[in-house]
């Protein structure tokens, strides 16, 4: 089994990668610095350079993968910023890295997916206002306004709230992309995964050490107890989603870690808006040049 994965070098993504390797899978990962892999992965995987901040780099990664068939595609990488930033292509950086780069990678690799292949996009419970997480929830999934928040009249004015909303909205886009991909990729299992809040994952690595530490200490106290997870628990669930036959036939299903269990639930009202999912897909295609 050939697996291609982003977000495999830290946190629950690293744990999932280790479990997948233990099962005998062949794993190729994209990493910002392939020469500095965790010791547990060194010599056991194929690692190619991938900087999700630049769409040209995404295209290069897809080209370097070659034309071989892919059985599982795990789009797990992500970031959460502490201050607004712009990607190499001029888009709001959280939206660009978490959504647009993964959307482009999915589109580029879709022709190489085997029949019955599985695609997993990592989302987050923060996408749903009904979850009442401490993270500012999304209000829309308009790709143009998300890419250029200075044009968005609904954009948050406060820096912290704006960065939180950029993150939660990017995760909404991941979930909506999974639902739309399930309609457009016949014969491919597509699902999204909410790992819960997992401290010490490296998600806020671009925030600086002090802020990242504070977030890891404070957020678990604000989250509902069943929404906080651990690296081994969420990592094992991600590995299971990639390989276990129980998840075969997924058509955009949303799986969420709740306490010790992984359950299938309905995502937010906006995530279930089929017309909005289609618009996001089409507008994202235009933004990435497809």
Order of alpha helices (4+ residues) and beta strands (2+ residues): beta-alpha-beta-beta-alpha-beta-alpha-beta-alpha-alpha-beta-beta-alpha-beta-alpha-beta-beta-alpha
